[in-house]
Amino acid sequence: MLIKALRFKKKQKGATAIEYALIASLIAVVAIAGMKTIGNKITSQLNNIAHNLG
């Protein structure tokens, strides 16, 4: 019985690590998409300013 409990605990640790990795990768994808969108908007604004000044 003790061996089964230890095996179950090991499986839980592995599953938890995978869940954290998936959450971290999802956060990274969302952050990259957000930064790309914001970067494009900033570039567009700076181009408009440069065009109006020139």
GROMACS elastic network, one bead per residue, 0.5 to 0.9 nm:
[ bonds ]
;  ai    aj funct       b0    kb
    1     4     6  0.52006   500
    1     5     6  0.63633   500
    1     6     6  0.87801   500
    2     5     6  0.50777   500
    2     6     6  0.62319   500
    2     7     6  0.86480   500
    3     6     6  0.51097   500
    3     7     6  0.61880   500
    3     8     6  0.85844   500
    4     7     6  0.51029   500
    4     8     6  0.61246   500
    4     9     6  0.86128   500
    5     8     6  0.50713   500
    5     9     6  0.61995   500
    5    10     6  0.87201   500
    6     9     6  0.50443   500
    6    10     6  0.62803   500
    6    11     6  0.86877   500
    7    10     6  0.51002   500
    7    11     6  0.62546   500
    7    12     6  0.86476   500
    8    11     6  0.50773   500
    8    12     6  0.62115   500
    8    13     6  0.87472   500
    9    12     6  0.50236   500
    9    13     6  0.62997   500
    9    14     6  0.87492   500
   10    13     6  0.51506   500
   10    14     6  0.63678   500
   10    15     6  0.86708   500
   11    14     6  0.51612   500
   11    15     6  0.61532   500
   11    16     6  0.85538   500
   12    15     6  0.50187   500
   12    16     6  0.59910   500
   12    17     6  0.85280   500
   13    16     6  0.50757   500
   13    17     6  0.61731   500
   13    18     6  0.86581   500
   14    17     6  0.51400   500
   14    18     6  0.62784   500
   14    19     6  0.86521   500
   15    18     6  0.51180   500
   15    19     6  0.61645   500
   15    20     6  0.86709   500
   16    19     6  0.50229   500
   16    20     6  0.61975   500
   16    21     6  0.85743   500
   17    20     6  0.51660   500
   17    21     6  0.61729   500
   17    22     6  0.86629   500
   18    21     6  0.50141   500
   18    22     6  0.61753   500
   18    23     6  0.86272   500
   19    22     6  0.51205   500
   19    23     6  0.61989   500
   19    24     6  0.85814   500
   20    23     6  0.50819   500
   20    24     6  0.60546   500
   20    25     6  0.85424   500
   21    24     6  0.51006   500
   21    25     6  0.61209   500
   21    26     6  0.85734   500
   22    25     6  0.51526   500
   22    26     6  0.61471   500
   22    27     6  0.86303   500
   23    26     6  0.51092   500
   23    27     6  0.62088   500
   23    28     6  0.86103   500
   24    27     6  0.51231   500
   24    28     6  0.61688   500
   24    29     6  0.87182   500
   25    29     6  0.61933   500
   25    30     6  0.86505   500
   26    29     6  0.51620   500
   26    30     6  0.62567   500
   26    31     6  0.85557   500
   27    30     6  0.51893   500
   27    31     6  0.60435   500
   27    32     6  0.85751   500
   28    31     6  0.50592   500
   28    32     6  0.60775   500
   28    33     6  0.85641   500
   29    32     6  0.52021   500
   29    33     6  0.61834   500
   29    34     6  0.85644   500
   30    33     6  0.51805   500
   30    34     6  0.60918   500
   30    35     6  0.85792   500
   31    34     6  0.50842   500
   31    35     6  0.60636   500
   31    36     6  0.85029   500
   32    35     6  0.51402   500
   32    36     6  0.60702   500
   32    37     6  0.86036   500
   33    36     6  0.51381   500
   33    37     6  0.62325   500
   33    38     6  0.86596   500
   34    37     6  0.51586   500
   34    38     6  0.61528   500
   34    39     6  0.84233   500
   35    38     6  0.50809   500
   35    39     6  0.58484   500
   35    40     6  0.84787   500
   36    40     6  0.61509   500
   36    41     6  0.86686   500
   37    40     6  0.51996   500
   37    41     6  0.63374   500
   37    42     6  0.87189   500
   38    41     6  0.50970   500
   38    42     6  0.61613   500
   38    43     6  0.85602   500
   39    42     6  0.51224   500
   39    43     6  0.60946   500
   39    44     6  0.85450   500
   40    43     6  0.50738   500
   40    44     6  0.61248   500
   40    45     6  0.86556   500
   41    44     6  0.50542   500
   41    45     6  0.62169   500
   41    46     6  0.86450   500
   42    45     6  0.50902   500
   42    46     6  0.61355   500
   42    47     6  0.85101   500
   43    46     6  0.51423   500
   43    47     6  0.60781   500
   43    48     6  0.85913   500
   44    47     6  0.51017   500
   44    48     6  0.62196   500
   44    49     6  0.87140   500
   45    48     6  0.50644   500
   45    49     6  0.62513   500
   45    50     6  0.86243   500
   46    49     6  0.50388   500
   46    50     6  0.60917   500
   46    51     6  0.84998   500
   47    50     6  0.50407   500
   47    51     6  0.60363   500
   47    52     6  0.85777   500
   48    51     6  0.50675   500
   48    52     6  0.61672   500
   48    53     6  0.86099   500
   49    52     6  0.51554   500
   49    53     6  0.61439   500
   49    54     6  0.85547   500
   50    53     6  0.51618   500
   50    54     6  0.60413   500
   51    54     6  0.52084   500
